[in-house]
Amino acid sequence: MSASRYPIGIIGGGAWGTALAAVMAQIHDSILLWAREDDVVVSVNARHENSLFLAGTPLSSKIEATADLTRMADCDALLIVTPAQHVRATLSALPDTQAPLILCAKGIEANTQMLLSDVAAHVRPHNPLAVLSGPTFAHEVAAGKPTAVTLATANPTLGSALMRRIATPSFRPYWTDDVVGAEIGGAVKNVLAIACGVVDGAGLGLNARAALIARGFAEMQRYGLARGAKAETLAGLSGLGDLVLTCSSENSRNFSLGQGLGQGQTAENLLSDRKTVAEGAFTAPVLLQSATALSVEMPIVSAICALLIGTTTVENVVADLLARPLKSEAGNCGLNPLVNIQRTAFDYS
C-alpha cells in the first residue's frame, strides 16, 4: 500500500466507526473519518468528541471528520463501517480508489441474501477486500481496553499488510482466509443476541440464556457450514466469541432490542425509538429465507422473525421451543439426530 495523506480512512461516523478511529489514532498521525451527520463532523472537529453516538469519549486531535466522501480517495486503506443494508450504496458512491476495503458491518443484504463481501466484490471488483469482525463493544475499544478481532481475507499477503496497519498494543487482529465464516458469525450472532435479550426481558433466567447460546451456536454452525464456512472460524472470535459477548450484555443493541420484546413491547415501537441500528432485526428475515433455501433448520431464528413481525408472543415462542421433539445433541453419540426420541417405556433393544 502506497503512502497517502491518510493511512486509514473510516467510512461511518457511528459509535463503532468512531471507536475504530480512536484506536487507529493511537498508532497513526492522521485519520480521516467520514460521517453522514453534520453534527458529528462539527462535534469531532471542534470538540474532539462524537457527542451524538459516543458521548463522553475524548478523541484525538489526529482524527479529522468530513462529510465529503470524495476525500476518501486520499486514504491508503478504508474501513467500511456503515450499516449492512447501506454498504452497497456507500461503496457505489466511493470515489475512484484502489485502496483495500475492510468491511466492518455485520449482516446479510436483505434484497439479495448476499454476504457483504460478495456485495463489495460486485460493486468494487478492483479493490482488495477484507472483513473485520469479532467481539467488540465500541466504548471499550475506544477506551483502549484489550480487544481481539478476526481479520479475514483470502490473500495472506494483504492480510499481513493490513494487520500491521491496524494492530495496536490493545487491539489485536488474527488473520484467517475464511471470509465466509467471519461474515456469517457476525451476522447470525446479531439475531441470537435478540433472542437472549428476549430471555432476559421475560425473566426466564440464566439457565435458559446459557441453553439458548449453546443451541444458537448449533444453528450458526449448521448454517455456516452449509454456506461453506470453516468450523474453526465459527468457533473463533468472529463466531462464538462475538456470540458470547453480545448475548450477555445490555451494551449490545440487539440484546437490548430483545429485552424490550421480552417485556411485551412491539418491534415497531422499539426500532422507531432508536438512533442506532440493531442489525439483527434486518438480518433475521433474510437469514431465515436463506436457511430455508438451504434446508437448514434454525428454530431460534424463526422464532425471532415471528416476534419481530408480531405474529406470536414470547409465551408461545417459549412453549413451541420447549415442545420440540427430543433429539440427540450431536450426531456422533450413538443416536440418529434425525430420529425423535419417544416418551415411552424404557426399551434398550
C-alpha positions, 0 to 999 in steps of 0.5 A: 500500500502506497503512502497517502495523506491518510493511512486509514480512512473510516467510512461511518461516523457511528459509535463503532466507526468512531471507536475504530478511529480512536484506536487507529489514532493511537498508532497513526498521525492522521485519520480521516473519518467520514460521517453522514451527520453534520453534527458529528463532523462539527462535534469531532472537529471542534470538540474532539468528541462524537457527542451524538453516538459516543458521548463522553469519549475524548478523541484525538486531535489526529482524527479529522471528520468530513462529510465529503466522501470524495476525500476518501480517495486520499486514504491508503486503506478504508474501513467500511463501517456503515450499516449492512443494508447501506454498504452497497450504496456507500461503496457505489458512491466511493470515489475512484480508489484502489485502496483495500476495503475492510468491511466492518458491518455485520449482516446479510443484504436483505434484497439479495441474501448476499454476504457483504463481501460478495456485495463489495466484490460486485460493486468494487471488483478492483479493490482488495477486500477484507472483513473485520469482525469479532467481539467488540463493544465500541466504548471499550475499544475506544477506551483502549481496553484489550480487544481481539478481532478476526481479520479475514481475507483470502490473500495472506499477503494483504492480510499481513499488510493490513494487520500491521496497519491496524494492530495496536498494543490493545487491539489485536487482529488474527488473520484467517482466509475464511471470509465466509465464516467471519461474515456469517458469525457476525451476522447470525450472532446479531439475531441470537443476541435478540433472542437472549435479550428476549430471555432476559426481558421475560425473566426466564433466567440464566439457565435458559440464556446459557441453553439458548447460546449453546443451541444458537451456536448449533444453528450458526454452525449448521448454517455456516457450514452449509454456506461453506464456512470453516468450523474453526472460524465459527468457533473463533472470535468472529463466531462464538466469541462475538456470540458470547459477548453480545448475548450477555450484555445490555451494551449490545443493541440487539440484546437490548432490542430483545429485552424490550420484546421480552417485556411485551413491547412491539418491534415497531415501537422499539426500532422507531425509538432508536438512533442506532441500528440493531442489525439483527432485526434486518438480518433475521428475515433474510437469514431465515429465507436463506436457511430455508433455501438451504434446508437448514433448520434454525428454530431460534431464528424463526422464532425471532422473525415471528416476534419481530413481525408480531405474529406470536408472543414470547409465551408461545415462542417459549412453549413451541421451543420447549415442545420440540421433539427430543433429539440427540445433541450431536450426531456422533453419540450413538443416536440418529439426530434425525430420529425423535426420541419417544416418551415411552417405556424404557426399551434398550433393544 
